[in-house]
Amino acid sequence: MSETSEKSFGTIIGFHLLENGYLNVPKNGFDREHGDFGIVHQ
């Protein structure tokens, strides 16, 4: 798969997930110490 096709595939999958209930969490949003996305569960 070419790099362009792979990026397009990732974009489509990401859009689908966000449209169906997934949340976009910042990369630093995962708390490794507690093993959760504390920023989301405020």
Beta strands, then each sheet from edge to edge (+ up, - down):
end
